[in-house]
Amino acid sequence: MPKVSVDIPQELLNDLNRHVGDNKKFVTQADAIRTAVRKLLDQMDNIDRRHGRFEE
């Protein structure tokens, strides 16, 4: 799997880490970020569909 490096503000990382760990929603930071990216892309696809810009 390809790796991507990003710089994010500490405040955003702190917020992300509140959801990562044992007995939390995400096991790892990478898992949380992948899920967030997928959700963002789904939302963007829905917006494009509503505006007639989405190609299957």
C-alpha positions in Angstrom: 0.0 0.0 0.0 1.4 3.4 -0.9 2.4 5.8 1.9 1.5 9.4 2.1 3.0 12.0 4.4 1.0 15.1 5.5 1.6 18.0 7.8 -1.4 18.8 10.1 -1.9 21.3 12.9 -1.3 19.9 16.4 -4.9 20.7 17.4 -6.2 18.5 14.6 -3.9 15.7 15.5 -5.0 16.0 19.2 -8.6 15.7 18.1 -7.9 12.7 15.9 -6.0 11.0 18.7 -9.0 11.2 21.0 -10.7 8.7 18.7 -7.7 6.3 18.3 -6.6 3.6 20.6 -7.8 0.6 22.6 -11.6 0.5 23.0 -12.0 3.5 20.7 -13.4 3.9 17.2 -10.1 3.5 15.4 -7.2 1.2 16.1 -4.6 3.5 14.5 -4.1 7.0 13.2 -3.8 5.6 9.7 -7.2 3.8 10.0 -8.8 7.0 11.2 -7.3 9.1 8.3 -8.3 6.5 5.7 -11.8 6.5 7.0 -12.0 10.3 7.0 -10.6 10.5 3.4 -13.2 7.9 2.2 -16.1 9.8 3.8 -14.9 13.1 2.3 -14.6 11.6 -1.2 -18.1 10.1 -0.8 -19.5 13.5 0.1 -17.7 15.1 -2.8 -19.1 12.5 -5.2 -22.7 13.2 -3.8 -22.2 16.9 -4.4 -21.0 16.3 -7.9 -24.0 14.0 -8.6 -26.4 16.7 -7.4 -24.7 19.2 -9.8 -24.6 16.8 -12.7 -20.8 16.5 -12.7 -20.4 12.9 -11.7 -19.4 10.3 -14.3 -19.8 6.6 -13.4 
